[in-house]
Amino acid sequence: MTKRSGWIVIITVNAAILLAALYYLLHVTDAYIAQKRERTIIYDIHSLRRQAPLPNQSCRIGSAGYTINQYGIRGRAPDVPRPEGVFRIMAMGGSAAFDYLVGEGNSWPEMLAKLLQDDVTLQVESFNAGVNGYSSRETLAFYHDKIRFLEPDMVIFYHGWNDVKYMDMFKEQVDVDSFFYVKSWREKYRFLTAPRPLRNWYALPLMIRERFDDSAALPENRSPAKKKNPGKKTARAGSPGLAWAARAAAPPSRAASAPGLMQHWAQTPGMLYFEKNVEAFVHAVLSDGALPVLVAQNTLAAPDTAEADRKKITYKWVNLDHENLLAVNEAMVAALKAVAARNDIPCIDLRGELNGNRDNFADHVHMRPRGSRRFAYLLAEKLSPLLASRCTGHTVARKKKQRTGMLTAHWVFDKIIYGTVADIGPFNMPGTLAGGVSAAPDGAVNGCLEFDGKDGEVIVPDNNYLNLGAKFIISAWVRLDEPVTRPSMGIAVKGGEYHLALRGGKPAFFGYGLSPQKWYVAARPVPLNTWVDISVVYDGTVLKIVMAGEEVCSAEAGGSLLTTSRPLKIGSANGFFKGKIDEVKLEVLP
């Protein structure tokens, strides 16, 4: 060994020892902080939501302390299943919903239960399901992934600022329909925010890995397009550090004032994308039998905001000046109101009472404790009549179908996009239309598909999430407008695994691998000229067919469904379906 090689070995060994010591020191420091001092929320990468707070932790930001429960939401954990006689409210959004400047039990979502309790005889519960940094897209995924299983009766949607962040990036040249329906929620998001590497040492290698990961991310995490400048080096696409540095250095846009400025922003791809997220969220909540309530986000930004207060608004984060920020906020509220009108649900706008008041806000959207209390009181006043009508006689609030399984897929047929229909379930498995199948406006929930009975079908490529195993629910809405003349018509069929069909006009099911292996057929046919909900429920010992809420077949059965590589077909495979189909769902029971 040469002298030079010896020095290299010595330096390498010492460097390794130094790094190991530093790693250990960070570990000890983090443990000490966790036990003795204030610490921020610890997050982990999440496949559906970019990041998620780790459950069962205590944290403190400034003077405000709170806990994250086992469901990854702030405050005490709700009881699951929900007790009888309880009306449950969940509030969802980003950090403005999380209300991080207010201590345990006193955030505006948590205060709602106390303020509304005297209005109804039921016990009212309200929970804070806001997560710092979430835009409407992450909240949509969070609802599918976790919140729907907590059995809410009312879900409040409170978003704005985190969606404004991608408006300037999505001003033009983005195919919103294709992006919304094709991009998978399972794609990995870039890991831009917490956990902080020095406070949470184990996150350091994750952040380093994610920094150099160029996989697709949702728009709120993409760097804006930059003009080519041969005299300067440009940031590598997808580099979070350089992208944020470039945005921080860029001056706010100075678009001229114009009467149509709000209308201009209303037509941009970013706003259309936001509206699609809201619409999908509303449909998901409604399909679970709960009431979605859209609430306009309050901000410090107002037409008469003083210059001193404008310094608290981080315009550089959204690359907008004050005038354009106001226009975007107005366009977002207009989108909320449009979705609410289309779905006949409430949209509450309290900005006139709160916006622009420095006593209410610590910065652009985060409210001081005083503002948070004021917001809770004003919101409770608006929610009170909704709550009273929802809880009348207790029966209205309990009309919802109790969800006992994990949603695997939910195909909605509201719109055909590039020959496909959307799956709003957590795994995004869109279906492709083939043959004589077309969109119809008069579905069980919004639009539906009409099948011609000759060659029309929807094909969903094989996926592991389509394999239902030993306990499952398969459901669909169907409508027949003429008498059935054919022996069999397929509704949802995965060849060699499960067949939900009509046989002689009666709901029927065949499962490969179940014992006895036979057709289980309902006692009566589907009525004509009306939408009917059909479900097959198998719990491992009994198979039931339920039609319009009534059990029409029940038989003992055993075994587990076989697995094949065949696609799922809707409207075919046991004879082509003639009629209309809507809201096809697959669920796996625990």
C-alpha positions in Angstrom: 0.0 0.0 0.0 1.4 3.4 -1.0 1.5 6.3 1.4 -1.2 8.1 -0.6 -3.5 5.1 -0.4 -2.9 4.9 3.4 -4.0 8.5 3.8 -7.1 7.8 1.7 -8.0 4.9 4.0 -7.4 7.0 7.1 -9.5 9.9 5.8 -12.3 7.6 4.7 -12.4 5.8 8.1 -12.5 9.0 10.0 -15.2 10.5 7.8 -17.3 7.3 8.3 -16.8 7.6 12.1 -17.7 11.3 12.0 -20.9 10.6 9.9 -21.9 7.8 12.3 -21.4 10.1 15.3 -23.5 12.8 13.6 -26.2 10.3 12.8 -26.3 9.1 16.4 -26.3 12.7 17.7 -29.3 13.6 15.5 -31.0 10.4 16.7 -30.5 11.4 20.4 -31.4 15.0 19.7 -34.6 14.0 18.0 -35.5 11.7 20.9 -34.8 14.4 23.4 -36.9 17.0 21.5 -39.7 14.5 21.3 -39.8 13.9 25.0 -38.7 17.2 26.5 -39.2 20.1 24.1 -41.5 21.5 21.5 -41.6 19.8 18.2 -43.4 20.1 14.9 -45.6 17.5 13.4 -43.8 14.4 12.0 -44.9 13.3 8.6 -44.2 10.3 6.4 -44.5 9.8 2.6 -48.0 8.6 1.7 -48.8 6.9 -1.7 -52.1 8.7 -2.0 -51.6 12.0 -0.3 -48.0 13.0 -0.8 -47.5 13.1 2.9 -49.5 12.2 6.0 -49.0 13.0 9.7 -47.8 10.0 11.6 -50.5 8.8 14.0 -50.3 8.9 17.8 -48.0 11.9 18.3 -48.0 15.0 20.4 -46.7 18.3 19.0 -46.5 22.0 19.7 -46.1 25.0 17.5 -45.4 28.2 19.5 -47.9 28.2 22.4 -50.4 25.9 20.7 -50.1 22.2 21.5 -52.2 19.3 20.1 -52.2 15.6 19.5 -52.5 13.6 16.3 -54.7 10.5 16.9 -54.5 7.0 15.4 -56.4 8.1 12.3 -53.8 10.8 11.5 -56.2 13.7 12.3 -56.0 16.4 15.0 -57.5 16.0 18.5 -59.4 13.1 20.1 -60.2 10.1 17.9 -63.8 9.4 16.8 -65.4 6.1 17.9 -65.7 3.6 15.0 -68.3 2.5 14.4 -70.1 5.7 15.1 -72.4 5.3 18.2 -76.2 5.6 17.7 -77.7 9.0 18.4 -74.5 10.8 17.3 -74.3 13.4 14.4 -70.7 13.6 13.2 -69.1 16.5 11.4 -65.7 16.3 9.8 -63.9 19.5 8.6 -61.3 19.0 5.8 -58.8 21.3 4.2 -55.2 22.5 4.5 -53.4 24.4 7.3 -56.2 27.0 7.5 -58.6 24.1 8.5 -55.9 22.6 10.8 -55.9 26.0 12.6 -52.4 25.4 13.9 -52.2 28.7 15.9 -55.0 27.5 18.2 -54.5 24.9 21.0 -56.0 21.5 21.6 -59.8 21.3 21.4 -60.2 24.9 20.4 -59.7 24.9 16.7 -62.7 26.2 14.7 -63.7 22.7 13.5 -63.6 21.3 17.1 -65.6 24.3 18.4 -68.5 23.6 16.1 -69.9 20.8 18.2 -70.0 22.9 21.3 -71.8 25.7 19.4 -74.3 23.5 17.6 -75.2 21.1 20.5 -78.2 23.1 21.7 -79.8 23.1 18.3 -80.6 19.4 18.1 -81.5 16.5 20.5 -78.7 14.3 19.0 -75.2 14.4 20.4 -73.1 16.5 18.0 -69.4 15.6 17.4 -67.0 17.7 15.2 -63.5 16.7 14.2 -60.6 18.5 12.6 -59.4 16.6 9.6 -57.3 19.4 8.1 -53.7 18.6 7.1 -51.0 21.3 6.7 -50.1 21.7 3.0 -53.0 19.8 1.5 -54.7 21.2 -1.6 -58.1 20.0 -2.8 -56.5 17.0 -4.6 -54.9 15.6 -1.4 -58.1 16.2 0.6 -60.0 14.3 -2.1 -57.6 11.4 -1.7 -57.6 11.7 2.1 -61.4 11.4 2.1 -61.3 8.3 0.0 -58.4 6.8 2.0 -59.5 7.5 5.5 -62.2 9.9 6.4 -65.2 8.2 4.7 -64.6 5.2 7.0 -65.1 7.4 10.1 -68.8 7.6 9.1 -69.4 11.4 9.0 -72.9 12.8 8.6 -71.6 16.2 7.4 -68.2 17.0 5.7 -67.0 20.6 5.5 -64.7 21.4 2.6 -62.5 24.5 3.3 -59.8 25.2 0.6 -58.2 28.1 -1.2 -54.6 29.2 -0.7 -53.0 25.8 -1.3 -54.9 25.6 -4.6 -53.9 29.2 -5.6 -50.3 28.0 -5.6 -50.7 26.1 -8.9 -53.0 28.7 -10.7 -50.2 30.7 -12.2 -48.4 27.5 -13.4 -51.7 26.2 -14.9 -52.7 29.3 -16.9 -52.5 27.6 -20.3 -51.5 24.6 -22.3 -52.7 21.9 -19.9 -55.2 19.2 -20.8 -57.2 19.2 -17.6 -59.6 16.4 -18.5 -56.8 14.1 -19.5 -54.7 15.0 -16.4 -57.6 14.6 -14.0 -58.8 11.2 -15.3 -55.5 9.5 -16.3 -53.0 10.5 -13.6 -53.0 8.0 -10.8 -53.2 9.0 -7.2 -50.7 6.2 -6.5 -48.0 8.2 -8.3 -45.4 9.4 -5.8 -45.5 13.0 -4.9 -42.3 15.0 -4.3 -41.5 15.3 -0.6 -41.1 19.0 -0.3 -42.3 19.8 3.2 -42.0 18.3 6.7 -40.5 16.3 8.3 -37.5 18.6 8.7 -34.3 16.6 8.5 -32.6 18.0 11.6 -35.7 17.7 13.8 -36.7 14.3 12.4 -33.3 12.7 11.5 -34.8 9.6 9.8 -36.4 11.8 7.1 -33.0 13.0 5.8 -32.4 10.1 3.4 -36.0 10.3 2.2 -35.7 13.9 1.4 -32.4 13.4 -0.4 -33.9 10.6 -2.5 -37.0 12.6 -3.3 -35.0 15.6 -4.3 -33.6 13.7 -7.3 -36.8 11.9 -8.1 -38.3 13.2 -11.4 -41.4 11.1 -11.3 -44.7 12.8 -12.1 -46.2 15.0 -9.4 -49.4 16.9 -9.1 -49.4 20.5 -10.3 -49.2 22.2 -6.9 -45.7 20.7 -6.6 -44.4 21.4 -10.1 -42.1 24.3 -10.8 -43.5 26.9 -13.2 -42.3 27.0 -16.8 -39.3 29.3 -17.3 -38.3 31.2 -20.4 -35.1 30.1 -22.0 -32.1 32.3 -21.4 -28.9 31.3 -22.9 -27.0 33.6 -20.6 -28.1 31.9 -17.4 -28.3 28.4 -16.1 -31.9 27.2 -15.5 -33.0 25.0 -12.7 -33.4 21.3 -13.6 -37.0 20.4 -14.1 -38.3 18.8 -11.0 -35.7 20.1 -8.6 -37.7 21.3 -5.6 -34.9 23.4 -4.1 -34.0 25.3 -7.2 -37.7 25.7 -8.2 -38.6 27.3 -4.9 -35.5 29.5 -5.0 -36.4 30.7 -8.5 -40.0 31.4 -7.5 -38.9 33.3 -4.4 -36.7 35.5 -6.5 -39.2 36.2 -9.2 -41.3 39.4 -8.8 -45.0 39.1 -8.6 -46.9 39.4 -11.9 -48.2 42.9 -12.5 -51.2 42.3 -14.7 -53.3 45.3 -15.5 -56.7 45.8 -13.9 -59.6 44.8 -16.0 -63.3 44.1 -15.4 -62.9 40.6 -16.8 -59.9 39.6 -14.7 -61.9 37.2 -12.5 -63.5 35.7 -15.6 -60.1 35.2 -17.2 -58.9 33.2 -14.2 -62.2 31.3 -14.1 -61.3 29.8 -17.6 -57.7 28.8 -16.8 -56.8 25.1 -16.6 -55.8 25.5 -12.9 -59.3 26.7 -12.0 -61.0 24.0 -14.1 -58.8 21.4 -12.3 -59.8 22.8 -8.9 -63.4 22.6 -9.8 -63.1 19.0 -10.9 -61.5 18.1 -7.6 -64.4 19.8 -5.7 -67.0 18.0 -7.9 -65.3 14.6 -7.3 -65.2 15.3 -3.6 -68.9 16.3 -3.5 -69.9 13.1 -5.4 -67.9 10.9 -3.1 -69.4 12.4 0.1 -72.9 12.2 -1.4 -72.5 8.6 -2.5 -71.7 7.8 1.2 -75.0 9.4 2.3 -73.3 12.4 4.0 -73.9 16.1 3.4 -71.0 18.0 1.8 -70.8 21.7 2.8 -68.5 23.9 0.7 -67.1 26.9 2.6 -65.2 29.8 1.0 -61.8 30.3 2.5 -61.2 33.5 4.5 -58.1 35.6 3.8 -56.3 38.7 4.8 -56.4 39.8 1.2 -59.2 42.2 0.5 -59.7 45.1 -1.9 -58.9 47.6 0.8 -56.1 45.7 2.6 -53.6 48.2 4.0 -50.1 48.3 2.6 -48.7 47.3 6.0 -50.9 44.2 6.1 -50.0 43.3 2.5 -46.5 42.6 3.7 -48.0 39.6 5.6 -49.2 38.0 2.3 -46.6 35.9 0.6 -47.4 36.8 -3.0 -44.1 35.2 -4.2 -45.4 31.8 -3.3 -48.2 32.1 -5.8 -46.5 34.4 -8.3 -49.4 36.8 -8.3 -49.9 40.5 -7.3 -52.6 41.6 -5.0 -55.1 42.3 -7.8 -54.7 38.9 -9.4 -54.8 37.2 -6.1 -58.2 38.7 -5.4 -59.4 37.7 -8.8 -58.3 34.1 -8.3 -60.0 34.0 -4.9 -63.2 35.3 -6.5 -63.0 32.7 -9.3 -62.4 29.9 -6.8 -65.5 30.9 -4.8 -67.5 31.1 -8.0 -66.4 27.6 -8.8 -67.5 26.4 -5.3 -70.9 28.0 -5.8 -71.3 26.5 -9.2 -70.5 23.0 -7.9 -72.9 23.6 -5.0 -75.7 24.7 -7.3 -75.3 21.7 -9.6 -75.5 19.3 -6.7 -78.1 21.1 -4.6 -75.8 21.4 -1.6 -74.8 24.4 0.7 -72.0 26.8 -0.1 -71.2 29.2 2.8 -69.3 32.5 2.2 -68.3 34.4 5.3 -65.6 36.5 3.7 -67.5 39.7 4.1 -67.4 39.4 7.9 -63.8 38.3 8.2 -61.6 39.2 5.2 -59.0 42.0 5.4 -59.2 42.4 9.2 -55.7 42.2 10.7 -57.2 41.2 14.1 -58.4 38.0 12.6 -55.3 36.9 10.7 -51.7 36.3 11.6 -50.8 36.1 7.9 -52.5 35.6 4.5 -54.9 32.7 5.6 -54.0 31.5 9.1 -56.3 32.9 11.7 -55.4 34.1 15.1 -57.3 32.6 18.0 -59.7 35.5 18.0 -60.4 35.1 14.3 -60.8 31.4 14.6 -63.4 31.8 17.4 -65.2 34.4 15.3 -65.2 32.1 12.3 -66.5 29.2 14.4 -69.5 31.3 15.7 -70.4 32.7 12.2 -70.1 29.2 10.6 -72.2 27.6 13.4 -75.0 30.1 12.7 -75.1 29.0 9.0 -74.8 25.3 9.9 -77.6 25.4 12.5 -80.6 25.1 10.1 -78.8 22.5 8.0 -78.1 20.4 11.1 -81.7 20.8 12.3 -83.2 19.6 9.0 -80.7 16.8 8.7 -81.5 15.5 12.2 -85.3 15.8 12.1 -86.7 12.7 13.8 -83.2 11.2 13.6 -84.3 9.2 10.6 -83.1 11.6 7.9 -79.6 11.6 9.2 -79.6 7.8 9.3 -80.8 7.2 5.8 -77.2 6.7 4.7 -76.0 3.2 3.9 -73.6 2.2 6.5 -70.2 1.5 4.9 -68.7 -1.7 6.4 -66.0 -2.4 3.8 -63.0 -0.8 2.1 -63.8 0.8 -1.2 -61.8 -0.7 -4.0 -63.4 0.9 -7.0 -66.2 3.3 -7.8 -67.0 4.0 -11.5 -69.1 7.0 -12.0 -70.5 7.6 -15.5 -71.1 11.3 -15.3 -68.9 12.1 -18.3 -67.0 10.4 -21.0 -63.4 11.7 -21.4 -61.4 10.5 -24.4 -63.5 7.3 -24.5 -63.0 6.5 -20.8 -65.1 6.8 -17.7 -63.6 7.7 -14.3 -63.0 5.5 -11.3 -63.1 7.8 -8.2 -62.0 5.1 -5.9 -58.5 5.2 -4.3 -56.7 3.2 -7.0 -57.9 5.0 -10.2 -58.8 2.2 -12.6 -60.7 4.0 -15.5 -62.8 2.0 -17.9 -62.7 2.2 -21.7 -65.9 2.3 -23.7 -66.5 -0.1 -26.7 -69.3 -0.7 -29.1 -72.8 0.7 -28.6 -72.6 2.5 -25.3 -73.3 6.3 -24.8 -73.7 8.9 -22.1 -77.1 9.7 -20.8 -78.0 12.7 -18.4 -80.6 11.0 -16.3 -78.6 8.7 -14.1 -79.2 7.5 -10.5 -76.6 10.1 -9.5 -76.0 12.7 -12.2 -75.1 11.1 -15.6 -75.1 7.4 -16.5 -74.3 5.1 -19.4 -76.9 3.6 -21.8 -76.1 0.2 -23.4 -77.6 -0.9 -26.7 -77.8 -4.6 -26.0 -75.8 -5.4 -29.1 -72.1 -4.8 -28.5 -71.8 -2.0 -25.9 -69.5 -2.5 -22.9 -67.0 -0.8 -20.6 -63.7 -2.6 -20.2 -61.4 -2.2 -17.1 -58.0 -3.8 -17.6 -56.9 -6.5 -15.1 -55.5 -5.2 -11.8 -54.8 -6.8 -8.5 -57.3 -4.4 -6.9 -60.1 -6.1 -8.9 -59.6 -9.4 -7.1 -62.1 -9.5 -4.3 -61.1 -12.6 -2.3 -63.3 -14.1 0.4 -65.5 -11.2 1.6 -66.8 -8.5 -0.7 -69.7 -6.2 -1.9 -70.4 -5.6 -5.6 -73.1 -3.1 -6.3 -74.6 -1.1 -9.2 -77.6 0.9 -10.1 -79.6 -0.3 -13.1 -82.7 0.9 -15.1 -84.7 -1.1 -17.6 -87.1 0.8 -19.8 -88.5 -2.2 -21.7 -89.3 -5.9 -20.8 -86.4 -8.3 -20.7 -86.5 -10.7 -23.6 -83.0 -12.3 -23.4 -81.9 -15.0 -20.9 -78.9 -13.1 -19.5 -77.4 -9.6 -19.4 -74.1 -8.8 -17.7 -73.8 -5.9 -15.2 -70.3 -6.3 -13.7 -68.4 -9.4 -14.8 -64.7 -10.5 -14.4 -64.5 -13.8 -16.3 -63.5 -16.7 -14.1 -64.0 -14.7 -10.9 -67.3 -13.1 -10.4 -70.5 -12.5 -12.5 -73.1 -10.0 -11.5 -75.9 -10.2 -14.1 -79.6 -10.3 -14.7 -81.0 -13.7 -15.6 -84.5 -13.6 -16.8 -84.6 -10.1 -15.6 -83.7 -11.1 -12.0 -80.5 -10.0 -10.2 -78.1 -13.0 -10.1 -74.6 -13.8 -9.1 -72.0 -16.5 -9.9 -68.7 -16.8 -8.1 -65.9 -19.1 -9.2 -64.4 -20.7 -6.1 -67.5 -20.4 -4.0 -69.2 -23.5 -2.7 -71.8 -24.5 -3.8 -70.7 -23.1 -7.2 -74.0 -22.1 -8.8 -76.1 -19.1 -9.9 -77.6 -17.4 -6.9 -80.8 -15.8 -8.3 -83.1 -13.2 -6.7 -86.7 -14.1 -6.0 -88.2 -11.4 -8.2 -87.2 -9.4 -11.3 -86.0 -5.8 -11.6 -89.0 -3.4 -11.9 -89.3 -1.4 -15.1 -88.9 2.4 -15.6 -87.2 3.1 -12.3 -83.6 3.1 -11.0 -82.8 0.2 -8.7 -79.8 -0.4 -6.5 -78.5 -4.0 -6.6 -75.9 -5.3 -4.3 -74.2 -8.7 -3.7 -72.9 -9.1 -0.2 -70.7 -12.1 0.8 -69.2 -12.3 4.3 -67.5 -15.7 3.9 -70.5 -17.8 5.1 -73.6 -16.2 3.6 -74.2 -14.7 0.2 -77.0 -12.2 -0.1 -78.5 -10.2 -3.0 -80.2 -7.0 -2.0 -82.4 -5.0 -4.4 -83.8 -1.5 -3.5 -82.8 -2.1 0.1 -84.6 -5.4 0.4 -83.0 -8.8 0.7 -84.2 -10.9 -2.3 -81.8 -13.8 -2.0 -79.9 -15.4 0.9 -78.0 -18.6 0.9 -75.2 -20.3 2.8 -71.9 -20.4 0.9 -68.2 -20.8 1.5 -64.8 -20.5 -0.1 -63.0 -17.6 -1.8 -63.2 -16.2 -5.3 -60.6 -17.4 -7.8 -58.1 -15.0 -9.4 -57.6 -14.5 -13.1 -55.9 -12.1 -15.5 -59.1 -11.2 -17.4 -60.5 -7.7 -17.5 -63.6 -6.5 -15.7 -66.5 -5.9 -18.1 -69.4 -3.7 -17.3 -72.6 -4.3 -19.4 -71.5 -7.5 -21.1 -69.8 -10.9 -20.8 -73.0 -12.7 -19.7 -74.9 -11.3 -22.7 -74.9 -7.6 -23.6 -77.0 -5.3 -21.3 -79.8 -3.3 -22.8 -80.7 -0.4 -20.5 -78.8 2.0 -18.3 -76.2 1.4 -15.6 -74.7 3.8 -13.0 -72.5 3.9 -9.9 -70.7 0.5 -10.1 -68.7 -0.2 -6.9 -66.4 -2.9 -5.6 -65.7 -3.2 -1.8 -63.7 -5.6 0.2 -65.0 -6.6 3.7 -62.7 -6.9 6.7 
